[in-house]
Amino acid sequence: MIHSIDLADHRMVAMSRSTLAALRSILFRDAGPAAAGALQEAGYAGGEAVYQSFREWLRKQGKAAPEDLEVGEFQRKASTYFREAGWGSITVGSMGEALATVDSADWGESEPGANLDQPGCHITTGLFADFFGRLSDVPLAVLEVECRSAGHQRCRFLLGNSDVMRFVYDEMEKGRSYTDAVAAVA
């Protein structure tokens, strides 16, 4: 049985991937590095509506609220939901005890061939912070560490509490790989 998302009923709009790419390019051209923060804030602001849309989508399928699903079912349903919403499919995992991962080989905000120096899915980092933070007992911070826009095979997002994510970010700024930084957290 197909359960499509009625965007208007879910307080969302469809937007082309080329529009997202152009928005990112224009903001970086005009605002420089501050554009990343602006895009993250915009993603965070939309997180509640996306989460509520996911809840309603699950309800229409006769499923429990997201926080009541077992981990495997949550991952399958979230991946299907994000794919149907046009974002792409996701796989939720973990790195050690302190961090969750969200991976996607087809993420909609990414732009393969863009040759960015850094990961570029800024809207998504804000969106995931709000969306997954609603399932957590603590606020979450999100850091994209691999991005198809920067030549990687997938987009990978790390999710954790702000102290852990700040440590990982600081270590990466010093030239350490994210995998080594995460290993140092444990």
Z-matrix of the N, CA and C atoms (Angstrom, degrees):
N
C 1 1.439
C 2 1.536 1 108.63
N 3 1.306 2 116.96 1 131.40
C 4 1.459 3 122.06 2 -179.21
C 5 1.525 4 109.36 3 -90.18
N 6 1.320 5 115.79 4 133.10
C 7 1.461 6 122.25 5 177.54
C 8 1.518 7 107.26 6 -123.83
N 9 1.307 8 116.81 7 83.11
C 10 1.458 9 119.41 8 -178.92
C 11 1.522 10 110.60 9 -76.32
N 12 1.293 11 114.98 10 162.45
C 13 1.457 12 121.78 11 -179.08
C 14 1.524 13 108.67 12 -95.86
N 15 1.312 14 116.62 13 120.58
C 16 1.456 15 121.20 14 174.08
C 17 1.527 16 106.06 15 -83.98
N 18 1.323 17 117.02 16 102.09
C 19 1.460 18 121.21 17 -173.53
C 20 1.523 19 112.57 18 -57.69
N 21 1.312 20 117.58 19 -42.84
C 22 1.466 21 119.95 20 -178.69
C 23 1.527 22 111.01 21 -62.80
N 24 1.329 23 117.22 22 -42.77
C 25 1.463 24 120.43 23 178.62
C 26 1.523 25 112.39 24 -67.36
N 27 1.320 26 116.96 25 -22.55
C 28 1.464 27 122.03 26 -177.58
C 29 1.528 28 112.71 27 -100.11
N 30 1.327 29 116.27 28 12.58
C 31 1.475 30 122.33 29 179.26
C 32 1.533 31 112.40 30 56.50
N 33 1.339 32 115.58 31 41.52
C 34 1.463 33 120.88 32 179.20
C 35 1.522 34 108.75 33 -131.94
N 36 1.318 35 115.48 34 163.83
C 37 1.456 36 122.02 35 176.26
C 38 1.523 37 108.97 36 -129.62
N 39 1.306 38 115.61 37 154.57
C 40 1.460 39 120.37 38 174.22
C 41 1.526 40 107.96 39 -87.33
N 42 1.309 41 115.42 40 143.93
C 43 1.457 42 121.39 41 178.66
C 44 1.524 43 106.98 42 -143.28
N 45 1.303 44 117.31 43 140.47
C 46 1.463 45 119.54 44 -179.00
C 47 1.527 46 110.80 45 -73.01
N 48 1.315 47 115.10 46 153.37
C 49 1.464 48 120.29 47 177.04
C 50 1.523 49 110.80 48 -63.23
N 51 1.317 50 116.76 49 -32.99
C 52 1.463 51 119.02 50 178.48
C 53 1.531 52 110.83 51 -67.08
N 54 1.332 53 117.72 52 -31.16
C 55 1.461 54 120.82 53 175.64
C 56 1.525 55 110.21 54 -65.51
N 57 1.340 56 117.77 55 -44.63
C 58 1.463 57 120.92 56 177.40
C 59 1.527 58 111.12 57 -60.26
N 60 1.327 59 116.24 58 -43.82
C 61 1.474 60 120.04 59 -179.76
C 62 1.523 61 110.94 60 -64.24
N 63 1.331 62 116.48 61 -42.08
C 64 1.466 63 119.84 62 179.10
C 65 1.529 64 110.62 63 -65.56
N 66 1.327 65 117.30 64 -41.32
C 67 1.467 66 120.85 65 178.75
C 68 1.520 67 110.51 66 -58.78
N 69 1.334 68 116.70 67 -46.78
C 70 1.466 69 120.52 68 178.87
C 71 1.529 70 110.18 69 -60.38
N 72 1.324 71 117.09 70 -47.67
C 73 1.473 72 120.71 71 -178.19
C 74 1.528 73 112.25 72 -61.34
N 75 1.312 74 116.25 73 -44.36
C 76 1.466 75 120.61 74 -179.09
C 77 1.519 76 110.86 75 -65.47
N 78 1.335 77 116.83 76 -44.29
C 79 1.463 78 119.46 77 179.68
C 80 1.522 79 111.58 78 -63.32
N 81 1.317 80 117.97 79 -41.80
C 82 1.465 81 119.62 80 178.72
C 83 1.529 82 111.08 81 -68.18
N 84 1.308 83 116.77 82 -36.17
C 85 1.462 84 119.97 83 176.97
C 86 1.529 85 110.77 84 -62.98
N 87 1.325 86 116.97 85 -44.54
C 88 1.455 87 121.52 86 -173.90
C 89 1.530 88 114.85 87 -88.39
N 90 1.330 89 117.54 88 -30.74
C 91 1.469 90 120.46 89 -175.30
C 92 1.523 91 113.56 90 -114.11
N 93 1.310 92 117.54 91 -6.49
C 94 1.462 93 120.18 92 -179.16
C 95 1.520 94 111.16 93 66.34
N 96 1.329 95 117.30 94 -148.92
C 97 1.467 96 121.06 95 -176.62
C 98 1.530 97 114.35 96 -59.78
N 99 1.319 98 118.20 97 -22.49
C 100 1.468 99 120.41 98 178.62
C 101 1.528 100 111.72 99 -63.63
N 102 1.319 101 116.94 100 -18.11
C 103 1.465 102 120.49 101 179.40
C 104 1.519 103 111.64 102 -60.74
N 105 1.321 104 117.56 103 -36.05
C 106 1.473 105 120.27 104 -179.24
C 107 1.521 106 110.28 105 -59.16
N 108 1.313 107 117.89 106 -46.61
C 109 1.462 108 121.63 107 179.29
C 110 1.517 109 112.23 108 -63.67
N 111 1.327 110 116.67 109 -39.52
C 112 1.463 111 120.03 110 179.23
C 113 1.528 112 110.86 111 -64.42
N 114 1.315 113 117.01 112 -42.37
C 115 1.459 114 120.63 113 178.79
C 116 1.530 115 111.07 114 -66.86
N 117 1.325 116 117.18 115 -38.67
C 118 1.465 117 120.55 116 177.41
C 119 1.532 118 110.49 117 -63.32
N 120 1.318 119 116.66 118 -43.57
C 121 1.473 120 119.99 119 177.76
C 122 1.519 121 111.34 120 -60.72
N 123 1.328 122 115.91 121 -41.29
C 124 1.468 123 119.55 122 179.02
C 125 1.524 124 110.41 123 -63.61
N 126 1.325 125 117.02 124 -42.40
C 127 1.464 126 120.26 125 177.64
C 128 1.513 127 111.67 126 -62.56
N 129 1.316 128 116.58 127 -43.06
C 130 1.462 129 121.13 128 179.29
C 131 1.532 130 110.68 129 -61.96
N 132 1.332 131 115.86 130 -41.69
C 133 1.470 132 120.45 131 -179.66
C 134 1.524 133 111.43 132 -61.88
N 135 1.310 134 117.42 133 -30.48
C 136 1.463 135 120.91 134 179.57
C 137 1.515 136 114.09 135 -88.87
N 138 1.316 137 117.78 136 -7.57
C 139 1.456 138 121.43 137 -176.16
C 140 1.520 139 113.88 138 -59.67
N 141 1.318 140 117.00 139 -40.82
C 142 1.468 141 119.74 140 -178.82
C 143 1.521 142 111.00 141 -61.91
N 144 1.334 143 117.34 142 -44.93
C 145 1.464 144 120.28 143 -179.63
C 146 1.531 145 110.80 144 -63.72
N 147 1.319 146 117.47 145 -38.82
C 148 1.461 147 120.09 146 178.69
C 149 1.529 148 109.92 147 -67.47
N 150 1.314 149 117.42 148 -41.66
C 151 1.463 150 120.82 149 178.00
C 152 1.531 151 110.78 150 -62.08
N 153 1.330 152 116.90 151 -45.32
C 154 1.469 153 120.27 152 179.25
C 155 1.533 154 110.71 153 -64.58
N 156 1.316 155 116.86 154 -37.30
C 157 1.459 156 120.90 155 175.72
C 158 1.518 157 110.69 156 -62.23
N 159 1.335 158 117.46 157 -42.34
C 160 1.460 159 122.08 158 177.30
C 161 1.527 160 110.28 159 -61.61
N 162 1.335 161 117.25 160 -44.60
C 163 1.470 162 121.35 161 178.53
C 164 1.534 163 110.52 162 -59.02
N 165 1.333 164 116.01 163 -45.27
C 166 1.465 165 120.31 164 -179.25
C 167 1.527 166 110.59 165 -66.90
N 168 1.305 167 117.31 166 -40.81
C 169 1.470 168 122.76 167 177.76
C 170 1.533 169 109.45 168 -59.68
N 171 1.328 170 116.99 169 -44.56
C 172 1.468 171 120.55 170 177.30
C 173 1.534 172 110.90 171 -63.50
N 174 1.336 173 116.17 172 -43.94
C 175 1.466 174 120.85 173 -178.68
C 176 1.525 175 110.81 174 -58.55
N 177 1.329 176 116.88 175 -43.02
C 178 1.463 177 120.93 176 -179.54
C 179 1.527 178 111.81 177 -65.29
N 180 1.316 179 117.15 178 -18.67
C 181 1.465 180 121.37 179 176.50
C 182 1.523 181 111.63 180 -94.67
N 183 1.332 182 116.05 181 2.53
C 184 1.453 183 119.90 182 -179.64
C 185 1.519 184 112.85 183 75.74
N 186 1.318 185 116.22 184 22.72
C 187 1.467 186 120.97 185 -178.74
C 188 1.524 187 110.83 186 -98.38
N 189 1.317 188 114.63 187 162.29
C 190 1.464 189 121.99 188 178.48
C 191 1.524 190 110.41 189 -69.55
N 192 1.310 191 115.00 190 169.28
C 193 1.469 192 120.82 191 173.43
C 194 1.525 193 108.38 192 -62.13
N 195 1.334 194 118.51 193 153.02
C 196 1.466 195 121.17 194 -176.86
C 197 1.528 196 113.67 195 -51.65
N 198 1.326 197 116.35 196 -41.11
C 199 1.466 198 119.61 197 -176.85
C 200 1.527 199 112.69 198 -70.81
N 201 1.336 200 117.51 199 -13.09
C 202 1.463 201 121.36 200 -179.98
C 203 1.526 202 113.22 201 -97.52
N 204 1.328 203 117.42 202 -6.22
C 205 1.465 204 120.48 203 179.90
C 206 1.521 205 110.25 204 -78.56
N 207 1.326 206 116.54 205 145.66
C 208 1.464 207 119.00 206 172.01
C 209 1.530 208 108.03 207 -70.70
N 210 1.309 209 116.42 208 158.76
C 211 1.469 210 122.08 209 -169.37
C 212 1.525 211 112.71 210 -55.53
N 213 1.324 212 117.87 211 -47.75
C 214 1.462 213 120.49 212 -178.35
C 215 1.518 214 112.61 213 -62.61
N 216 1.334 215 116.31 214 -43.27
C 217 1.455 216 119.43 215 179.05
C 218 1.526 217 110.83 216 -67.87
N 219 1.338 218 116.81 217 -39.53
C 220 1.471 219 119.12 218 176.79
C 221 1.527 220 109.86 219 -57.87
N 222 1.321 221 117.05 220 -46.87
C 223 1.471 222 120.43 221 -178.55
C 224 1.523 223 110.88 222 -59.83
N 225 1.326 224 117.72 223 -46.07
C 226 1.468 225 120.60 224 -179.45
C 227 1.529 226 111.07 225 -63.70
N 228 1.325 227 116.10 226 -45.21
C 229 1.469 228 119.60 227 -178.38
C 230 1.525 229 111.57 228 -67.68
N 231 1.333 230 117.22 229 -42.21
C 232 1.465 231 119.91 230 179.27
C 233 1.528 232 110.29 231 -63.63
N 234 1.327 233 117.21 232 -40.57
C 235 1.459 234 119.72 233 179.03
C 236 1.526 235 111.31 234 -63.24
N 237 1.323 236 115.93 235 -44.70
C 238 1.468 237 119.60 236 178.22
C 239 1.517 238 110.86 237 -63.18
N 240 1.325 239 116.78 238 -44.52
C 241 1.462 240 120.54 239 180.00
C 242 1.535 241 111.15 240 -59.22
N 243 1.332 242 117.28 241 -51.94
C 244 1.470 243 119.50 242 -177.92
C 245 1.528 244 111.66 243 -63.41
N 246 1.322 245 117.15 244 -35.98
C 247 1.468 246 119.43 245 177.33
C 248 1.529 247 109.83 246 -65.31
N 249 1.344 248 117.28 247 -45.60
C 250 1.465 249 120.48 248 179.85
C 251 1.527 250 111.88 249 -65.64
N 252 1.326 251 116.93 250 -29.41
C 253 1.464 252 120.57 251 178.55
C 254 1.534 253 111.66 252 -79.88
N 255 1.331 254 117.19 253 -4.31
C 256 1.457 255 121.09 254 176.35
C 257 1.514 256 115.51 255 95.89
N 258 1.319 257 117.62 256 -1.58
C 259 1.469 258 120.43 257 -178.18
C 260 1.513 259 112.10 258 -78.84
N 261 1.310 260 118.22 259 -37.71
C 262 1.460 261 122.86 260 -176.11
C 263 1.513 262 109.45 261 126.72
N 264 1.316 263 115.74 262 171.16
C 265 1.460 264 120.07 263 -179.75
C 266 1.529 265 109.87 264 -87.71
N 267 1.323 266 115.41 265 153.67
C 268 1.457 267 120.09 266 -179.45
C 269 1.526 268 110.42 267 -131.37
N 270 1.310 269 114.63 268 155.61
C 271 1.457 270 122.92 269 170.25
C 272 1.521 271 106.06 270 -125.40
N 273 1.317 272 115.74 271 125.90
C 274 1.467 273 121.15 272 179.95
C 275 1.522 274 107.32 273 -99.63
N 276 1.330 275 115.67 274 133.11
C 277 1.457 276 120.74 275 179.30
C 278 1.513 277 110.12 276 -146.25
N 279 1.323 278 115.76 277 -157.22
C 280 1.461 279 119.54 278 178.46
C 281 1.520 280 109.57 279 -148.22
N 282 1.311 281 114.50 280 159.12
C 283 1.460 282 123.51 281 171.35
C 284 1.523 283 105.10 282 -127.29
N 285 1.304 284 115.93 283 100.58
C 286 1.454 285 119.64 284 -177.93
C 287 1.511 286 111.25 285 70.48
N 288 1.315 287 114.63 286 -162.67
C 289 1.464 288 121.39 287 -176.94
C 290 1.528 289 112.82 288 -82.79
N 291 1.332 290 117.11 289 -25.27
C 292 1.462 291 119.82 290 -167.31
C 293 1.527 292 115.17 291 -97.48
N 294 1.331 293 118.08 292 -14.91
C 295 1.460 294 119.36 293 -173.01
C 296 1.515 295 112.91 294 -130.35
N 297 1.315 296 115.45 295 139.70
C 298 1.463 297 121.97 296 169.20
C 299 1.521 298 107.41 297 -98.82
N 300 1.319 299 115.95 298 156.83
C 301 1.459 300 121.37 299 175.47
C 302 1.516 301 108.79 300 -123.63
N 303 1.314 302 115.23 301 147.73
C 304 1.458 303 121.90 302 169.62
C 305 1.522 304 105.28 303 -128.64
N 306 1.323 305 116.05 304 119.16
C 307 1.465 306 122.24 305 -178.11
C 308 1.520 307 110.05 306 -115.77
N 309 1.343 308 115.38 307 147.28
C 310 1.455 309 120.50 308 175.18
C 311 1.522 310 109.89 309 -151.69
N 312 1.329 311 115.08 310 129.39
C 313 1.462 312 120.97 311 176.72
C 314 1.527 313 111.53 312 -91.38
N 315 1.337 314 117.10 313 -2.28
C 316 1.465 315 120.33 314 -177.55
C 317 1.535 316 111.95 315 -139.28
N 318 1.333 317 116.93 316 31.98
C 319 1.463 318 120.22 317 -173.15
C 320 1.520 319 111.71 318 -63.23
N 321 1.318 320 116.44 319 133.03
C 322 1.457 321 123.19 320 -172.62
C 323 1.515 322 116.17 321 -69.24
N 324 1.321 323 118.67 322 -27.38
C 325 1.465 324 119.27 323 179.47
C 326 1.522 325 111.83 324 -78.03
N 327 1.314 326 116.69 325 -22.01
C 328 1.460 327 119.47 326 -178.68
C 329 1.524 328 110.72 327 -74.09
N 330 1.306 329 114.85 328 157.36
C 331 1.462 330 121.53 329 -178.37
C 332 1.531 331 108.56 330 -134.64
N 333 1.350 332 116.84 331 85.21
C 334 1.460 333 118.87 332 179.09
C 335 1.533 334 110.33 333 -53.61
N 336 1.302 335 115.79 334 138.36
C 337 1.455 336 120.29 335 -177.96
C 338 1.514 337 113.89 336 90.96
N 339 1.331 338 118.05 337 -4.25
C 340 1.466 339 121.12 338 -179.45
C 341 1.522 340 110.91 339 -72.69
N 342 1.329 341 117.53 340 -21.41
C 343 1.466 342 122.83 341 179.20
C 344 1.524 343 113.17 342 54.99
N 345 1.327 344 116.46 343 43.36
C 346 1.458 345 120.11 344 177.10
C 347 1.522 346 109.73 345 -70.84
N 348 1.327 347 116.63 346 149.74
C 349 1.461 348 121.59 347 176.77
C 350 1.520 349 112.22 348 -74.93
N 351 1.324 350 116.44 349 -27.00
C 352 1.458 351 123.10 350 -177.21
C 353 1.530 352 108.55 351 -131.14
N 354 1.327 353 117.58 352 160.00
C 355 1.464 354 119.39 353 173.69
C 356 1.534 355 110.57 354 -54.07
N 357 1.340 356 116.46 355 146.00
C 358 1.457 357 119.82 356 -171.69
C 359 1.509 358 116.55 357 -124.09
N 360 1.319 359 119.45 358 10.08
C 361 1.471 360 120.78 359 -178.76
C 362 1.527 361 110.41 360 -89.35
N 363 1.322 362 115.24 361 64.35
C 364 1.466 363 121.64 362 -174.45
C 365 1.525 364 112.86 363 -69.67
N 366 1.325 365 117.22 364 -39.11
C 367 1.464 366 119.35 365 177.72
C 368 1.526 367 108.94 366 -60.48
N 369 1.314 368 115.94 367 -42.07
C 370 1.458 369 120.91 368 -178.54
C 371 1.522 370 111.97 369 -63.21
N 372 1.329 371 118.55 370 -40.03
C 373 1.463 372 119.09 371 -179.47
C 374 1.526 373 110.52 372 -60.39
N 375 1.314 374 117.19 373 -41.35
C 376 1.460 375 120.16 374 176.60
C 377 1.519 376 111.95 375 -68.40
N 378 1.324 377 116.65 376 -44.00
C 379 1.455 378 121.89 377 179.27
C 380 1.525 379 111.00 378 -58.87
N 381 1.342 380 116.78 379 -47.88
C 382 1.463 381 120.35 380 -179.43
C 383 1.531 382 111.80 381 -65.97
N 384 1.331 383 117.57 382 -35.37
C 385 1.470 384 119.61 383 178.46
C 386 1.525 385 110.17 384 -58.95
N 387 1.325 386 116.91 385 -43.89
C 388 1.459 387 119.52 386 178.79
C 389 1.527 388 111.26 387 -74.37
N 390 1.319 389 117.39 388 -50.44
C 391 1.465 390 122.27 389 -175.52
C 392 1.534 391 111.49 390 -57.15
N 393 1.327 392 117.18 391 -56.17
C 394 1.459 393 120.08 392 -177.58
C 395 1.526 394 111.71 393 -75.87
N 396 1.326 395 116.98 394 -25.46
C 397 1.459 396 120.31 395 175.63
C 398 1.517 397 112.26 396 -62.82
N 399 1.314 398 117.05 397 -28.14
C 400 1.468 399 121.09 398 178.18
C 401 1.526 400 111.58 399 -69.73
N 402 1.325 401 116.86 400 -17.50
C 403 1.469 402 121.71 401 179.11
C 404 1.521 403 112.07 402 -97.15
N 405 1.312 404 116.37 403 -7.35
C 406 1.453 405 121.95 404 -173.62
C 407 1.525 406 110.91 405 -103.55
N 408 1.306 407 114.97 406 159.88
C 409 1.463 408 119.66 407 176.19
C 410 1.526 409 112.25 408 -80.32
N 411 1.320 410 117.16 409 -13.98
C 412 1.460 411 122.62 410 -178.71
C 413 1.525 412 109.19 411 -131.84
N 414 1.332 413 117.59 412 155.35
C 415 1.464 414 119.16 413 174.41
C 416 1.529 415 109.54 414 -61.08
N 417 1.323 416 116.08 415 144.66
C 418 1.459 417 121.11 416 -179.27
C 419 1.512 418 111.46 417 -109.79
N 420 1.322 419 114.63 418 147.71
C 421 1.456 420 121.94 419 169.43
C 422 1.525 421 106.12 420 -110.28
N 423 1.320 422 116.75 421 149.19
C 424 1.464 423 121.93 422 -177.14
C 425 1.516 424 108.77 423 -128.69
N 426 1.320 425 115.55 424 137.67
C 427 1.464 426 122.72 425 178.92
C 428 1.516 427 107.76 426 -132.79
N 429 1.324 428 117.19 427 124.18
C 430 1.464 429 120.32 428 174.11
C 431 1.517 430 107.74 429 -85.36
N 432 1.331 431 116.44 430 124.51
C 433 1.464 432 121.01 431 -175.98
C 434 1.524 433 113.00 432 -112.95
N 435 1.314 434 118.08 433 -15.61
C 436 1.460 435 123.62 434 172.45
C 437 1.518 436 106.58 435 -136.89
N 438 1.334 437 116.11 436 143.90
C 439 1.466 438 119.12 437 -178.14
C 440 1.525 439 109.72 438 -149.36
N 441 1.298 440 115.17 439 135.73
C 442 1.460 441 120.33 440 176.58
C 443 1.527 442 110.79 441 -62.87
N 444 1.332 443 118.16 442 -27.39
C 445 1.467 444 121.51 443 177.42
C 446 1.529 445 112.08 444 -68.94
N 447 1.336 446 116.21 445 -18.54
C 448 1.465 447 121.67 446 179.50
C 449 1.529 448 111.14 447 -108.25
N 450 1.334 449 116.64 448 18.11
C 451 1.454 450 121.09 449 174.02
C 452 1.520 451 116.52 450 92.37
N 453 1.319 452 118.21 451 2.54
C 454 1.466 453 120.50 452 177.80
C 455 1.530 454 110.16 453 -80.26
N 456 1.319 455 116.11 454 163.46
C 457 1.464 456 121.98 455 178.93
C 458 1.520 457 112.69 456 -76.89
N 459 1.311 458 116.42 457 -19.60
C 460 1.454 459 121.16 458 -177.98
C 461 1.521 460 109.01 459 -145.60
N 462 1.309 461 114.72 460 167.63
C 463 1.458 462 121.08 461 166.36
C 464 1.524 463 105.24 462 -99.38
N 465 1.329 464 116.06 463 132.34
C 466 1.466 465 121.21 464 177.78
C 467 1.511 466 108.20 465 -127.79
N 468 1.329 467 114.38 466 128.06
C 469 1.450 468 122.67 467 179.03
C 470 1.513 469 108.53 468 -115.81
N 471 1.322 470 116.77 469 134.08
C 472 1.458 471 122.24 470 173.72
C 473 1.515 472 107.77 471 -101.08
N 474 1.328 473 116.83 472 136.97
C 475 1.459 474 122.80 473 180.00
C 476 1.517 475 108.14 474 -125.22
N 477 1.327 476 115.89 475 130.94
C 478 1.455 477 120.22 476 178.79
C 479 1.514 478 110.36 477 -167.99
N 480 1.326 479 115.98 478 -179.26
C 481 1.463 480 117.73 479 177.84
C 482 1.531 481 108.81 480 -70.95
N 483 1.305 482 116.23 481 161.91
C 484 1.468 483 120.35 482 -171.67
C 485 1.525 484 113.05 483 -62.74
N 486 1.324 485 118.60 484 -34.47
C 487 1.470 486 120.31 485 179.37
C 488 1.524 487 111.48 486 -65.48
N 489 1.314 488 116.30 487 -45.14
C 490 1.467 489 120.52 488 179.32
C 491 1.522 490 109.99 489 -64.87
N 492 1.323 491 116.89 490 -45.51
C 493 1.462 492 119.63 491 -178.35
C 494 1.530 493 111.23 492 -66.04
N 495 1.313 494 117.85 493 -36.46
C 496 1.468 495 120.65 494 177.23
C 497 1.532 496 109.93 495 -62.87
N 498 1.351 497 116.85 496 -42.40
C 499 1.453 498 121.04 497 177.72
C 500 1.533 499 110.62 498 -60.46
N 501 1.329 500 117.21 499 -48.43
C 502 1.466 501 121.10 500 -179.77
C 503 1.525 502 110.04 501 -60.23
N 504 1.317 503 116.93 502 -46.00
C 505 1.469 504 121.22 503 179.47
C 506 1.526 505 110.92 504 -60.59
N 507 1.330 506 117.12 505 -47.27
C 508 1.470 507 120.92 506 -179.24
C 509 1.523 508 111.23 507 -61.27
N 510 1.314 509 116.55 508 -40.90
C 511 1.466 510 120.00 509 178.71
C 512 1.527 511 111.22 510 -66.00
N 513 1.317 512 116.93 511 -38.48
C 514 1.467 513 120.36 512 177.09
C 515 1.527 514 110.80 513 -65.95
N 516 1.325 515 116.78 514 -37.12
C 517 1.466 516 120.76 515 176.89
C 518 1.530 517 111.10 516 -61.76
N 519 1.331 518 116.90 517 -28.20
C 520 1.470 519 122.27 518 178.21
C 521 1.529 520 111.88 519 -82.72
N 522 1.336 521 116.69 520 -1.46
C 523 1.453 522 120.49 521 178.04
C 524 1.523 523 114.96 522 101.13
N 525 1.297 524 117.85 523 1.28
C 526 1.458 525 121.98 524 179.55
C 527 1.535 526 109.34 525 -79.18
N 528 1.328 527 117.64 526 145.27
C 529 1.456 528 120.66 527 176.82
C 530 1.527 529 109.10 528 -69.85
N 531 1.319 530 115.87 529 155.44
C 532 1.463 531 117.65 530 179.66
C 533 1.512 532 111.31 531 -66.01
N 534 1.320 533 117.76 532 -32.29
C 535 1.468 534 119.34 533 179.43
C 536 1.531 535 110.57 534 -66.50
N 537 1.334 536 117.38 535 -39.48
C 538 1.471 537 119.98 536 176.60
C 539 1.531 538 111.12 537 -68.27
N 540 1.332 539 116.27 538 -39.04
C 541 1.465 540 120.36 539 179.27
C 542 1.524 541 110.26 540 -63.92
N 543 1.330 542 116.73 541 -42.74
C 544 1.462 543 120.44 542 179.39
C 545 1.527 544 109.73 543 -65.99
N 546 1.328 545 117.73 544 -40.53
C 547 1.464 546 120.63 545 178.87
C 548 1.528 547 111.24 546 -60.84
N 549 1.323 548 116.44 547 -32.94
C 550 1.479 549 120.96 548 179.94
C 551 1.523 550 111.75 549 -72.00
N 552 1.319 551 117.52 550 -20.20
C 553 1.464 552 121.21 551 178.94
C 554 1.515 553 110.53 552 -70.39
N 555 1.315 554 116.09 553 -36.88
C 556 1.481 555 121.07 554 -175.32
C 557 1.473 556 113.32 555 -66.73
